[in-house]
Amino acid sequence: MEPNLDQERRQAHALLDMLPAEKLNAVRTLLEVIVEPLARSPALAPLEEEEIAPETAAAIDNSRASLHRGEGIPHEEILREFGLGQ
């Protein structure tokens, strides 16, 4: 069953009317982000799809299979590799 948009809007407006002033600004900001994310931040623009080379796709598949088999590298080992281990 499709939602009744008029009823949804009335309920949303009723909730907004119940908000204290200090929370209203936060909700307004959130709504702006939801409604127009691209207008607020170009960093949120969709990325252009880039073709993946067959070799890269194969490497990704191999990595995923390795992880699935439990052959991943422990976090502590990675930290040590970058000189961050204890």
N, CA, C and O atoms as a Maestro MAE file, in Angstrom:
{
 s_m_m2io_version
 :::
 2.0.0
}

f_m_ct {
 s_m_title
 :::
 protein
 m_atom[344] {
  # First column is atom index #
  i_m_mmod_type
  r_m_x_coord
  r_m_y_coord
  r_m_z_coord
  i_m_residue_number
  s_m_chain_name
  s_m_pdb_residue_name
  s_m_pdb_atom_name
  i_m_atomic_number
  :::
  1 25 0.842 -1.174 0.000 1 A "MET " " N  " 7
  2 3 0.000 0.000 0.000 1 A "MET " " CA " 6
  3 2 0.894 1.246 0.000 1 A "MET " " C  " 6
  4 15 1.837 1.336 0.786 1 A "MET " " O  " 8
  5 25 0.593 2.205 -0.884 2 A "GLU " " N  " 7
  6 3 1.376 3.428 -0.963 2 A "GLU " " CA " 6
  7 2 1.054 4.342 0.211 2 A "GLU " " C  " 6
  8 15 -0.094 4.426 0.647 2 A "GLU " " O  " 8
  9 25 2.079 5.030 0.719 3 A "PRO " " N  " 7
  10 3 1.830 5.948 1.828 3 A "PRO " " CA " 6
  11 2 1.031 7.150 1.335 3 A "PRO " " C  " 6
  12 15 1.163 7.575 0.187 3 A "PRO " " O  " 8
  13 25 0.212 7.681 2.214 4 A "ASN " " N  " 7
  14 3 -0.552 8.879 1.914 4 A "ASN " " CA " 6
  15 2 0.382 10.065 2.148 4 A "ASN " " C  " 6
  16 15 0.645 10.433 3.293 4 A "ASN " " O  " 8
  17 25 0.883 10.664 1.065 5 A "LEU " " N  " 7
  18 3 1.870 11.721 1.201 5 A "LEU " " CA " 6
  19 2 1.328 12.941 1.934 5 A "LEU " " C  " 6
  20 15 2.062 13.576 2.692 5 A "LEU " " O  " 8
  21 25 0.066 13.279 1.724 6 A "ASP " " N  " 7
  22 3 -0.501 14.418 2.448 6 A "ASP " " CA " 6
  23 2 -0.495 14.154 3.951 6 A "ASP " " C  " 6
  24 15 -0.178 15.041 4.743 6 A "ASP " " O  " 8
  25 25 -0.843 12.941 4.333 7 A "GLN " " N  " 7
  26 3 -0.851 12.588 5.749 7 A "GLN " " CA " 6
  27 2 0.581 12.586 6.304 7 A "GLN " " C  " 6
  28 15 0.816 13.054 7.418 7 A "GLN " " O  " 8
  29 25 1.525 12.063 5.535 8 A "GLU " " N  " 7
  30 3 2.928 12.055 5.958 8 A "GLU " " CA " 6
  31 2 3.425 13.484 6.178 8 A "GLU " " C  " 6
  32 15 4.106 13.767 7.163 8 A "GLU " " O  " 8
  33 25 3.080 14.375 5.255 9 A "ARG " " N  " 7
  34 3 3.512 15.772 5.383 9 A "ARG " " CA " 6
  35 2 2.885 16.435 6.606 9 A "ARG " " C  " 6
  36 15 3.556 17.176 7.324 9 A "ARG " " O  " 8
  37 25 1.614 16.174 6.842 10 A "ARG " " N  " 7
  38 3 0.949 16.749 8.016 10 A "ARG " " CA " 6
  39 2 1.607 16.255 9.302 10 A "ARG " " C  " 6
  40 15 1.808 17.026 10.241 10 A "ARG " " O  " 8
  41 25 1.938 14.969 9.338 11 A "GLN " " N  " 7
  42 3 2.584 14.423 10.524 11 A "GLN " " CA " 6
  43 2 3.967 15.042 10.719 11 A "GLN " " C  " 6
  44 15 4.351 15.363 11.844 11 A "GLN " " O  " 8
  45 25 4.713 15.210 9.630 12 A "ALA " " N  " 7
  46 3 6.033 15.818 9.720 12 A "ALA " " CA " 6
  47 2 5.928 17.262 10.213 12 A "ALA " " C  " 6
  48 15 6.712 17.690 11.059 12 A "ALA " " O  " 8
  49 25 4.958 18.012 9.680 13 A "HIS " " N  " 7
  50 3 4.757 19.394 10.114 13 A "HIS " " CA " 6
  51 2 4.374 19.446 11.590 13 A "HIS " " C  " 6
  52 15 4.841 20.318 12.324 13 A "HIS " " O  " 8
  53 25 3.533 18.525 12.024 14 A "ALA " " N  " 7
  54 3 3.122 18.493 13.432 14 A "ALA " " CA " 6
  55 2 4.335 18.240 14.330 14 A "ALA " " C  " 6
  56 15 4.466 18.855 15.388 14 A "ALA " " O  " 8
  57 25 5.211 17.344 13.910 15 A "LEU " " N  " 7
  58 3 6.416 17.070 14.698 15 A "LEU " " CA " 6
  59 2 7.333 18.298 14.736 15 A "LEU " " C  " 6
  60 15 7.910 18.617 15.776 15 A "LEU " " O  " 8
  61 25 7.462 18.980 13.600 16 A "LEU " " N  " 7
  62 3 8.281 20.193 13.565 16 A "LEU " " CA " 6
  63 2 7.727 21.253 14.507 16 A "LEU " " C  " 6
  64 15 8.480 21.949 15.187 16 A "LEU " " O  " 8
  65 25 6.414 21.367 14.538 17 A "ASP " " N  " 7
  66 3 5.786 22.353 15.415 17 A "ASP " " CA " 6
  67 2 6.031 22.051 16.884 17 A "ASP " " C  " 6
  68 15 5.982 22.957 17.716 17 A "ASP " " O  " 8
  69 25 6.292 20.799 17.215 18 A "MET " " N  " 7
  70 3 6.516 20.407 18.607 18 A "MET " " CA " 6
  71 2 7.967 20.612 19.047 18 A "MET " " C  " 6
  72 15 8.257 20.573 20.243 18 A "MET " " O  " 8
  73 25 8.876 20.828 18.102 19 A "LEU " " N  " 7
  74 3 10.293 20.949 18.438 19 A "LEU " " CA " 6
  75 2 10.602 22.247 19.174 19 A "LEU " " C  " 6
  76 15 10.062 23.302 18.843 19 A "LEU " " O  " 8
  77 25 11.484 22.159 20.182 20 A "PRO " " N  " 7
  78 3 11.964 23.393 20.797 20 A "PRO " " CA " 6
  79 2 12.882 24.127 19.815 20 A "PRO " " C  " 6
  80 15 13.458 23.513 18.917 20 A "PRO " " O  " 8
  81 25 13.013 25.432 19.992 21 A "ALA " " N  " 7
  82 3 13.760 26.271 19.054 21 A "ALA " " CA " 6
  83 2 15.179 25.770 18.830 21 A "ALA " " C  " 6
  84 15 15.667 25.807 17.701 21 A "ALA " " O  " 8
  85 25 15.857 25.301 19.881 22 A "GLU " " N  " 7
  86 3 17.259 24.886 19.736 22 A "GLU " " CA " 6
  87 2 17.415 23.642 18.874 22 A "GLU " " C  " 6
  88 15 18.488 23.419 18.314 22 A "GLU " " O  " 8
  89 25 16.380 22.832 18.755 23 A "LYS " " N  " 7
  90 3 16.461 21.642 17.919 23 A "LYS " " CA " 6
  91 2 15.944 21.899 16.502 23 A "LYS " " C  " 6
  92 15 16.267 21.154 15.577 23 A "LYS " " O  " 8
  93 25 15.159 22.931 16.337 24 A "LEU " " N  " 7
  94 3 14.587 23.223 15.030 24 A "LEU " " CA " 6
  95 2 15.668 23.529 14.008 24 A "LEU " " C  " 6
  96 15 15.577 23.075 12.867 24 A "LEU " " O  " 8
  97 25 16.688 24.287 14.387 25 A "ASN " " N  " 7
  98 3 17.770 24.617 13.461 25 A "ASN " " CA " 6
  99 2 18.487 23.358 13.002 25 A "ASN " " C  " 6
  100 15 18.819 23.235 11.824 25 A "ASN " " O  " 8
  101 25 18.731 22.421 13.910 26 A "ALA " " N  " 7
  102 3 19.413 21.172 13.540 26 A "ALA " " CA " 6
  103 2 18.573 20.374 12.547 26 A "ALA " " C  " 6
  104 15 19.105 19.820 11.586 26 A "ALA " " O  " 8
  105 25 17.271 20.316 12.777 27 A "VAL " " N  " 7
  106 3 16.388 19.567 11.879 27 A "VAL " " CA " 6
  107 2 16.319 20.258 10.516 27 A "VAL " " C  " 6
  108 15 16.309 19.595 9.479 27 A "VAL " " O  " 8
  109 25 16.273 21.584 10.523 28 A "ARG " " N  " 7
  110 3 16.244 22.316 9.254 28 A "ARG " " CA " 6
  111 2 17.504 22.029 8.453 28 A "ARG " " C  " 6
  112 15 17.441 21.800 7.245 28 A "ARG " " O  " 8
  113 25 18.645 22.043 9.125 29 A "THR " " N  " 7
  114 3 19.908 21.756 8.450 29 A "THR " " CA " 6
  115 2 19.907 20.346 7.885 29 A "THR " " C  " 6
  116 15 20.342 20.126 6.754 29 A "THR " " O  " 8
  117 25 19.425 19.398 8.662 30 A "LEU " " N  " 7
  118 3 19.337 18.018 8.194 30 A "LEU " " CA " 6
  119 2 18.435 17.910 6.971 30 A "LEU " " C  " 6
  120 15 18.769 17.218 6.009 30 A "LEU " " O  " 8
  121 25 17.309 18.581 7.005 31 A "LEU " " N  " 7
  122 3 16.402 18.551 5.854 31 A "LEU " " CA " 6
  123 2 17.061 19.162 4.619 31 A "LEU " " C  " 6
  124 15 16.888 18.658 3.509 31 A "LEU " " O  " 8
  125 25 17.816 20.246 4.809 32 A "GLU " " N  " 7
  126 3 18.514 20.842 3.674 32 A "GLU " " CA " 6
  127 2 19.495 19.848 3.058 32 A "GLU " " C  " 6
  128 15 19.603 19.752 1.835 32 A "GLU " " O  " 8
  129 25 20.197 19.121 3.894 33 A "VAL " " N  " 7
  130 3 21.161 18.134 3.399 33 A "VAL " " CA " 6
  131 2 20.445 17.029 2.642 33 A "VAL " " C  " 6
  132 15 20.921 16.577 1.601 33 A "VAL " " O  " 8
  133 25 19.307 16.594 3.156 34 A "ILE " " N  " 7
  134 3 18.546 15.527 2.502 34 A "ILE " " CA " 6
  135 2 17.980 16.003 1.166 34 A "ILE " " C  " 6
  136 15 18.018 15.273 0.176 34 A "ILE " " O  " 8
  137 25 17.460 17.216 1.141 35 A "VAL " " N  " 7
  138 3 16.789 17.721 -0.055 35 A "VAL " " CA " 6
  139 2 17.767 18.117 -1.146 35 A "VAL " " C  " 6
  140 15 17.528 17.829 -2.319 35 A "VAL " " O  " 8
  141 25 18.855 18.765 -0.789 36 A "GLU " " N  " 7
  142 3 19.780 19.262 -1.797 36 A "GLU " " CA " 6
  143 2 21.235 18.983 -1.429 36 A "GLU " " C  " 6
  144 15 22.007 19.920 -1.225 36 A "GLU " " O  " 8
  145 25 21.618 17.718 -1.340 37 A "PRO " " N  " 7
  146 3 22.998 17.446 -0.934 37 A "PRO " " CA " 6
  147 2 24.040 17.958 -1.920 37 A "PRO " " C  " 6
  148 15 25.125 18.369 -1.510 37 A "PRO " " O  " 8
  149 25 23.734 17.941 -3.185 38 A "LEU " " N  " 7
  150 3 24.720 18.378 -4.170 38 A "LEU " " CA " 6
  151 2 24.891 19.891 -4.167 38 A "LEU " " C  " 6
  152 15 25.978 20.396 -4.446 38 A "LEU " " O  " 8
  153 25 23.826 20.609 -3.853 39 A "ALA " " N  " 7
  154 3 23.911 22.063 -3.815 39 A "ALA " " CA " 6
  155 2 24.725 22.523 -2.607 39 A "ALA " " C  " 6
  156 15 25.349 23.584 -2.644 39 A "ALA " " O  " 8
  157 25 24.721 21.732 -1.542 40 A "ARG " " N  " 7
  158 3 25.428 22.119 -0.319 40 A "ARG " " CA " 6
  159 2 26.907 21.756 -0.374 40 A "ARG " " C  " 6
  160 15 27.732 22.441 0.230 40 A "ARG " " O  " 8
  161 25 27.249 20.696 -1.083 41 A "SER " " N  " 7
  162 3 28.642 20.265 -1.073 41 A "SER " " CA " 6
  163 2 28.987 19.548 -2.369 41 A "SER " " C  " 6
  164 15 28.510 18.438 -2.606 41 A "SER " " O  " 8
  165 25 29.803 20.163 -3.207 42 A "PRO " " N  " 7
  166 3 30.209 19.490 -4.441 42 A "PRO " " CA " 6
  167 2 30.941 18.182 -4.178 42 A "PRO " " C  " 6
  168 15 30.992 17.317 -5.052 42 A "PRO " " O  " 8
  169 25 31.512 18.024 -2.977 43 A "ALA " " N  " 7
  170 3 32.217 16.784 -2.646 43 A "ALA " " CA " 6
  171 2 31.265 15.597 -2.610 43 A "ALA " " C  " 6
  172 15 31.699 14.449 -2.712 43 A "ALA " " O  " 8
  173 25 29.961 15.869 -2.464 44 A "LEU " " N  " 7
  174 3 28.991 14.784 -2.421 44 A "LEU " " CA " 6
  175 2 28.467 14.403 -3.801 44 A "LEU " " C  " 6
  176 15 27.607 13.531 -3.918 44 A "LEU " " O  " 8
  177 25 28.974 15.044 -4.836 45 A "ALA " " N  " 7
  178 3 28.523 14.737 -6.189 45 A "ALA " " CA " 6
  179 2 28.862 13.286 -6.523 45 A "ALA " " C  " 6
  180 15 29.893 12.769 -6.093 45 A "ALA " " O  " 8
  181 25 28.001 12.639 -7.284 46 A "PRO " " N  " 7
  182 3 28.288 11.243 -7.649 46 A "PRO " " CA " 6
  183 2 29.596 11.142 -8.419 46 A "PRO " " C  " 6
  184 15 29.899 11.980 -9.269 46 A "PRO " " O  " 8
  185 25 30.346 10.133 -8.118 47 A "LEU " " N  " 7
  186 3 31.602 9.907 -8.823 47 A "LEU " " CA " 6
  187 2 31.325 9.348 -10.207 47 A "LEU " " C  " 6
  188 15 30.378 8.589 -10.413 47 A "LEU " " O  " 8
  189 25 32.159 9.734 -11.136 48 A "GLU " " N  " 7
  190 3 32.029 9.167 -12.466 48 A "GLU " " CA " 6
  191 2 32.483 7.715 -12.413 48 A "GLU " " C  " 6
  192 15 33.478 7.380 -11.770 48 A "GLU " " O  " 8
  193 25 31.751 6.881 -13.087 49 A "GLU " " N  " 7
  194 3 32.132 5.471 -13.138 49 A "GLU " " CA " 6
  195 2 33.384 5.334 -13.984 49 A "GLU " " C  " 6
  196 15 33.495 5.924 -15.058 49 A "GLU " " O  " 8
  197 25 34.306 4.559 -13.489 50 A "GLU " " N  " 7
  198 3 35.560 4.351 -14.188 50 A "GLU " " CA " 6
  199 2 35.668 2.868 -14.503 50 A "GLU " " C  " 6
  200 15 35.380 2.017 -13.662 50 A "GLU " " O  " 8
  201 25 36.083 2.575 -15.714 51 A "GLU " " N  " 7
  202 3 36.246 1.168 -16.075 51 A "GLU " " CA " 6
  203 2 37.394 0.568 -15.297 51 A "GLU " " C  " 6
  204 15 38.427 1.205 -15.088 51 A "GLU " " O  " 8
  205 25 37.199 -0.668 -14.870 52 A "ILE " " N  " 7
  206 3 38.240 -1.379 -14.144 52 A "ILE " " CA " 6
  207 2 38.930 -2.317 -15.118 52 A "ILE " " C  " 6
  208 15 38.280 -3.088 -15.825 52 A "ILE " " O  " 8
  209 25 40.243 -2.243 -15.145 53 A "ALA " " N  " 7
  210 3 41.024 -3.109 -16.029 53 A "ALA " " CA " 6
  211 2 40.816 -4.565 -15.606 53 A "ALA " " C  " 6
  212 15 40.637 -4.844 -14.421 53 A "ALA " " O  " 8
  213 25 40.839 -5.481 -16.555 54 A "PRO " " N  " 7
  214 3 40.645 -6.900 -16.219 54 A "PRO " " CA " 6
  215 2 41.612 -7.394 -15.144 54 A "PRO " " C  " 6
  216 15 41.237 -8.205 -14.297 54 A "PRO " " O  " 8
  217 25 42.860 -6.905 -15.175 55 A "GLU " " N  " 7
  218 3 43.841 -7.326 -14.177 55 A "GLU " " CA " 6
  219 2 43.440 -6.841 -12.782 55 A "GLU " " C  " 6
  220 15 43.597 -7.560 -11.795 55 A "GLU " " O  " 8
  221 25 42.925 -5.621 -12.717 56 A "THR " " N  " 7
  222 3 42.496 -5.066 -11.434 56 A "THR " " CA " 6
  223 2 41.286 -5.820 -10.913 56 A "THR " " C  " 6
  224 15 41.203 -6.131 -9.725 56 A "THR " " O  " 8
  225 25 40.349 -6.114 -11.805 57 A "ALA " " N  " 7
  226 3 39.156 -6.872 -11.399 57 A "ALA " " CA " 6
  227 2 39.551 -8.246 -10.872 57 A "ALA " " C  " 6
  228 15 38.987 -8.721 -9.887 57 A "ALA " " O  " 8
  229 25 40.510 -8.878 -11.519 58 A "ALA " " N  " 7
  230 3 40.974 -10.195 -11.069 58 A "ALA " " CA " 6
  231 2 41.640 -10.092 -9.703 58 A "ALA " " C  " 6
  232 15 41.431 -10.949 -8.844 58 A "ALA " " O  " 8
  233 25 42.441 -9.049 -9.496 59 A "ALA " " N  " 7
  234 3 43.097 -8.857 -8.198 59 A "ALA " " CA " 6
  235 2 42.074 -8.626 -7.098 59 A "ALA " " C  " 6
  236 15 42.226 -9.143 -5.991 59 A "ALA " " O  " 8
  237 25 41.040 -7.862 -7.389 60 A "ILE " " N  " 7
  238 3 39.975 -7.617 -6.406 60 A "ILE " " CA " 6
  239 2 39.269 -8.934 -6.076 60 A "ILE " " C  " 6
  240 15 39.037 -9.240 -4.907 60 A "ILE " " O  " 8
  241 25 38.930 -9.709 -7.103 61 A "ASP " " N  " 7
  242 3 38.276 -11.003 -6.881 61 A "ASP " " CA " 6
  243 2 39.147 -11.926 -6.037 61 A "ASP " " C  " 6
  244 15 38.650 -12.602 -5.136 61 A "ASP " " O  " 8
  245 25 40.458 -11.954 -6.331 62 A "ASN " " N  " 7
  246 3 41.375 -12.794 -5.555 62 A "ASN " " CA " 6
  247 2 41.439 -12.342 -4.097 62 A "ASN " " C  " 6
  248 15 41.456 -13.168 -3.185 62 A "ASN " " O  " 8
  249 25 41.473 -11.043 -3.889 63 A "SER " " N  " 7
  250 3 41.524 -10.513 -2.528 63 A "SER " " CA " 6
  251 2 40.275 -10.876 -1.746 63 A "SER " " C  " 6
  252 15 40.357 -11.295 -0.591 63 A "SER " " O  " 8
  253 25 39.117 -10.714 -2.376 64 A "ARG " " N  " 7
  254 3 37.858 -11.057 -1.702 64 A "ARG " " CA " 6
  255 2 37.803 -12.540 -1.369 64 A "ARG " " C  " 6
  256 15 37.359 -12.920 -0.286 64 A "ARG " " O  " 8
  257 25 38.253 -13.378 -2.298 65 A "ALA " " N  " 7
  258 3 38.262 -14.825 -2.051 65 A "ALA " " CA " 6
  259 2 39.201 -15.162 -0.899 65 A "ALA " " C  " 6
  260 15 38.889 -16.018 -0.071 65 A "ALA " " O  " 8
  261 25 40.345 -14.493 -0.844 66 A "SER " " N  " 7
  262 3 41.307 -14.714 0.233 66 A "SER " " CA " 6
  263 2 40.695 -14.349 1.585 66 A "SER " " C  " 6
  264 15 40.833 -15.085 2.561 66 A "SER " " O  " 8
  265 25 40.021 -13.210 1.625 67 A "LEU " " N  " 7
  266 3 39.370 -12.806 2.872 67 A "LEU " " CA " 6
  267 2 38.277 -13.791 3.262 67 A "LEU " " C  " 6
  268 15 38.117 -14.121 4.438 67 A "LEU " " O  " 8
  269 25 37.532 -14.255 2.276 68 A "HIS " " N  " 7
  270 3 36.457 -15.222 2.536 68 A "HIS " " CA " 6
  271 2 37.016 -16.511 3.141 68 A "HIS " " C  " 6
  272 15 36.358 -17.159 3.955 68 A "HIS " " O  " 8
  273 25 38.225 -16.873 2.740 69 A "ARG " " N  " 7
  274 3 38.872 -18.077 3.283 69 A "ARG " " CA " 6
  275 2 39.555 -17.804 4.621 69 A "ARG " " C  " 6
  276 15 40.141 -18.708 5.216 69 A "ARG " " O  " 8
  277 25 39.482 -16.563 5.092 70 A "GLY " " N  " 7
  278 3 40.087 -16.229 6.374 70 A "GLY " " CA " 6
  279 2 41.572 -15.964 6.282 70 A "GLY " " C  " 6
  280 15 42.289 -16.070 7.277 70 A "GLY " " O  " 8
  281 25 42.037 -15.623 5.104 71 A "GLU " " N  " 7
  282 3 43.467 -15.411 4.901 71 A "GLU " " CA " 6
  283 2 43.865 -13.940 4.964 71 A "GLU " " C  " 6
  284 15 44.911 -13.558 4.438 71 A "GLU " " O  " 8
  285 25 43.052 -13.125 5.593 72 A "GLY " " N  " 7
  286 3 43.372 -11.704 5.687 72 A "GLY " " CA " 6
  287 2 44.586 -11.463 6.563 72 A "GLY " " C  " 6
  288 15 45.048 -12.366 7.260 72 A "GLY " " O  " 8
  289 25 45.100 -10.245 6.526 73 A "ILE " " N  " 7
  290 3 46.255 -9.867 7.330 73 A "ILE " " CA " 6
  291 2 45.728 -9.257 8.631 73 A "ILE " " C  " 6
  292 15 44.909 -8.340 8.591 73 A "ILE " " O  " 8
  293 25 46.184 -9.752 9.778 74 A "PRO " " N  " 7
  294 3 45.719 -9.205 11.049 74 A "PRO " " CA " 6
  295 2 46.031 -7.709 11.182 74 A "PRO " " C  " 6
  296 15 47.054 -7.233 10.690 74 A "PRO " " O  " 8
  297 25 45.173 -7.009 11.825 75 A "HIS " " N  " 7
  298 3 45.300 -5.572 12.021 75 A "HIS " " CA " 6
  299 2 46.649 -5.220 12.651 75 A "HIS " " C  " 6
  300 15 47.306 -4.266 12.234 75 A "HIS " " O  " 8
  301 25 47.051 -5.989 13.646 76 A "GLU " " N  " 7
  302 3 48.311 -5.725 14.342 76 A "GLU " " CA " 6
  303 2 49.506 -5.808 13.388 76 A "GLU " " C  " 6
  304 15 50.461 -5.041 13.504 76 A "GLU " " O  " 8
  305 25 49.434 -6.745 12.451 77 A "GLU " " N  " 7
  306 3 50.529 -6.893 11.485 77 A "GLU " " CA " 6
  307 2 50.608 -5.680 10.560 77 A "GLU " " C  " 6
  308 15 51.701 -5.218 10.231 77 A "GLU " " O  " 8
  309 25 49.480 -5.175 10.151 78 A "ILE " " N  " 7
  310 3 49.448 -3.977 9.305 78 A "ILE " " CA " 6
  311 2 50.026 -2.793 10.069 78 A "ILE " " C  " 6
  312 15 50.814 -2.020 9.524 78 A "ILE " " O  " 8
  313 25 49.630 -2.651 11.345 79 A "LEU " " N  " 7
  314 3 50.162 -1.556 12.154 79 A "LEU " " CA " 6
  315 2 51.681 -1.646 12.254 79 A "LEU " " C  " 6
  316 15 52.379 -0.641 12.122 79 A "LEU " " O  " 8
  317 25 52.191 -2.863 12.489 80 A "ARG " " N  " 7
  318 3 53.647 -3.045 12.571 80 A "ARG " " CA " 6
  319 2 54.311 -2.672 11.245 80 A "ARG " " C  " 6
  320 15 55.365 -2.036 11.226 80 A "ARG " " O  " 8
  321 25 53.683 -3.073 10.140 81 A "GLU " " N  " 7
  322 3 54.250 -2.784 8.819 81 A "GLU " " CA " 6
  323 2 54.420 -1.288 8.593 81 A "GLU " " C  " 6
  324 15 55.358 -0.857 7.922 81 A "GLU " " O  " 8
  325 25 53.505 -0.497 9.159 82 A "PHE " " N  " 7
  326 3 53.562 0.946 9.001 82 A "PHE " " CA " 6
  327 2 54.243 1.630 10.191 82 A "PHE " " C  " 6
  328 15 54.199 2.853 10.330 82 A "PHE " " O  " 8
  329 25 54.871 0.817 11.044 83 A "GLY " " N  " 7
  330 3 55.583 1.373 12.185 83 A "GLY " " CA " 6
  331 2 54.680 1.908 13.271 83 A "GLY " " C  " 6
  332 15 55.088 2.759 14.061 83 A "GLY " " O  " 8
  333 25 53.448 1.413 13.317 84 A "LEU " " N  " 7
  334 3 52.497 1.898 14.315 84 A "LEU " " CA " 6
  335 2 52.206 0.872 15.403 84 A "LEU " " C  " 6
  336 15 51.447 1.142 16.333 84 A "LEU " " O  " 8
  337 25 52.808 -0.299 15.284 85 A "GLY " " N  " 7
  338 3 52.558 -1.348 16.272 85 A "GLY " " CA " 6
  339 2 53.239 -1.041 17.585 85 A "GLY " " C  " 6
  340 15 54.119 -0.184 17.665 85 A "GLY " " O  " 8
  341 25 52.819 -1.754 18.613 86 A "GLN " " N  " 7
  342 3 53.376 -1.509 19.953 86 A "GLN " " CA " 6
  343 2 54.346 -2.576 20.333 86 A "GLN " " C  " 6
  344 15 54.913 -2.534 21.425 86 A "GLN " " O  " 8
  :::
 }
 m_bond[343] {
  # First column is bond index #
  i_m_from
  i_m_to
  i_m_order
  :::
  1 1 2 1
  2 2 3 1
  3 3 4 2
  4 3 5 1
  5 5 6 1
  6 6 7 1
  7 7 8 2
  8 7 9 1
  9 9 10 1
  10 10 11 1
  11 11 12 2
  12 11 13 1
  13 13 14 1
  14 14 15 1
  15 15 16 2
  16 15 17 1
  17 17 18 1
  18 18 19 1
  19 19 20 2
  20 19 21 1
  21 21 22 1
  22 22 23 1
  23 23 24 2
  24 23 25 1
  25 25 26 1
  26 26 27 1
  27 27 28 2
  28 27 29 1
  29 29 30 1
  30 30 31 1
  31 31 32 2
  32 31 33 1
  33 33 34 1
  34 34 35 1
  35 35 36 2
  36 35 37 1
  37 37 38 1
  38 38 39 1
  39 39 40 2
  40 39 41 1
  41 41 42 1
  42 42 43 1
  43 43 44 2
  44 43 45 1
  45 45 46 1
  46 46 47 1
  47 47 48 2
  48 47 49 1
  49 49 50 1
  50 50 51 1
  51 51 52 2
  52 51 53 1
  53 53 54 1
  54 54 55 1
  55 55 56 2
  56 55 57 1
  57 57 58 1
  58 58 59 1
  59 59 60 2
  60 59 61 1
  61 61 62 1
  62 62 63 1
  63 63 64 2
  64 63 65 1
  65 65 66 1
  66 66 67 1
  67 67 68 2
  68 67 69 1
  69 69 70 1
  70 70 71 1
  71 71 72 2
  72 71 73 1
  73 73 74 1
  74 74 75 1
  75 75 76 2
  76 75 77 1
  77 77 78 1
  78 78 79 1
  79 79 80 2
  80 79 81 1
  81 81 82 1
  82 82 83 1
  83 83 84 2
  84 83 85 1
  85 85 86 1
  86 86 87 1
  87 87 88 2
  88 87 89 1
  89 89 90 1
  90 90 91 1
  91 91 92 2
  92 91 93 1
  93 93 94 1
  94 94 95 1
  95 95 96 2
  96 95 97 1
  97 97 98 1
  98 98 99 1
  99 99 100 2
  100 99 101 1
  101 101 102 1
  102 102 103 1
  103 103 104 2
  104 103 105 1
  105 105 106 1
  106 106 107 1
  107 107 108 2
  108 107 109 1
  109 109 110 1
  110 110 111 1
  111 111 112 2
  112 111 113 1
  113 113 114 1
  114 114 115 1
  115 115 116 2
  116 115 117 1
  117 117 118 1
  118 118 119 1
  119 119 120 2
  120 119 121 1
  121 121 122 1
  122 122 123 1
  123 123 124 2
  124 123 125 1
  125 125 126 1
  126 126 127 1
  127 127 128 2
  128 127 129 1
  129 129 130 1
  130 130 131 1
  131 131 132 2
  132 131 133 1
  133 133 134 1
  134 134 135 1
  135 135 136 2
  136 135 137 1
  137 137 138 1
  138 138 139 1
  139 139 140 2
  140 139 141 1
  141 141 142 1
  142 142 143 1
  143 143 144 2
  144 143 145 1
  145 145 146 1
  146 146 147 1
  147 147 148 2
  148 147 149 1
  149 149 150 1
  150 150 151 1
  151 151 152 2
  152 151 153 1
  153 153 154 1
  154 154 155 1
  155 155 156 2
  156 155 157 1
  157 157 158 1
  158 158 159 1
  159 159 160 2
  160 159 161 1
  161 161 162 1
  162 162 163 1
  163 163 164 2
  164 163 165 1
  165 165 166 1
  166 166 167 1
  167 167 168 2
  168 167 169 1
  169 169 170 1
  170 170 171 1
  171 171 172 2
  172 171 173 1
  173 173 174 1
  174 174 175 1
  175 175 176 2
  176 175 177 1
  177 177 178 1
  178 178 179 1
  179 179 180 2
  180 179 181 1
  181 181 182 1
  182 182 183 1
  183 183 184 2
  184 183 185 1
  185 185 186 1
  186 186 187 1
  187 187 188 2
  188 187 189 1
  189 189 190 1
  190 190 191 1
  191 191 192 2
  192 191 193 1
  193 193 194 1
  194 194 195 1
  195 195 196 2
  196 195 197 1
  197 197 198 1
  198 198 199 1
  199 199 200 2
  200 199 201 1
  201 201 202 1
  202 202 203 1
  203 203 204 2
  204 203 205 1
  205 205 206 1
  206 206 207 1
  207 207 208 2
  208 207 209 1
  209 209 210 1
  210 210 211 1
  211 211 212 2
  212 211 213 1
  213 213 214 1
  214 214 215 1
  215 215 216 2
  216 215 217 1
  217 217 218 1
  218 218 219 1
  219 219 220 2
  220 219 221 1
  221 221 222 1
  222 222 223 1
  223 223 224 2
  224 223 225 1
  225 225 226 1
  226 226 227 1
  227 227 228 2
  228 227 229 1
  229 229 230 1
  230 230 231 1
  231 231 232 2
  232 231 233 1
  233 233 234 1
  234 234 235 1
  235 235 236 2
  236 235 237 1
  237 237 238 1
  238 238 239 1
  239 239 240 2
  240 239 241 1
  241 241 242 1
  242 242 243 1
  243 243 244 2
  244 243 245 1
  245 245 246 1
  246 246 247 1
  247 247 248 2
  248 247 249 1
  249 249 250 1
  250 250 251 1
  251 251 252 2
  252 251 253 1
  253 253 254 1
  254 254 255 1
  255 255 256 2
  256 255 257 1
  257 257 258 1
  258 258 259 1
  259 259 260 2
  260 259 261 1
  261 261 262 1
  262 262 263 1
  263 263 264 2
  264 263 265 1
  265 265 266 1
  266 266 267 1
  267 267 268 2
  268 267 269 1
  269 269 270 1
  270 270 271 1
  271 271 272 2
  272 271 273 1
  273 273 274 1
  274 274 275 1
  275 275 276 2
  276 275 277 1
  277 277 278 1
  278 278 279 1
  279 279 280 2
  280 279 281 1
  281 281 282 1
  282 282 283 1
  283 283 284 2
  284 283 285 1
  285 285 286 1
  286 286 287 1
  287 287 288 2
  288 287 289 1
  289 289 290 1
  290 290 291 1
  291 291 292 2
  292 291 293 1
  293 293 294 1
  294 294 295 1
  295 295 296 2
  296 295 297 1
  297 297 298 1
  298 298 299 1
  299 299 300 2
  300 299 301 1
  301 301 302 1
  302 302 303 1
  303 303 304 2
  304 303 305 1
  305 305 306 1
  306 306 307 1
  307 307 308 2
  308 307 309 1
  309 309 310 1
  310 310 311 1
  311 311 312 2
  312 311 313 1
  313 313 314 1
  314 314 315 1
  315 315 316 2
  316 315 317 1
  317 317 318 1
  318 318 319 1
  319 319 320 2
  320 319 321 1
  321 321 322 1
  322 322 323 1
  323 323 324 2
  324 323 325 1
  325 325 326 1
  326 326 327 1
  327 327 328 2
  328 327 329 1
  329 329 330 1
  330 330 331 1
  331 331 332 2
  332 331 333 1
  333 333 334 1
  334 334 335 1
  335 335 336 2
  336 335 337 1
  337 337 338 1
  338 338 339 1
  339 339 340 2
  340 339 341 1
  341 341 342 1
  342 342 343 1
  343 343 344 2
  :::
 }
}
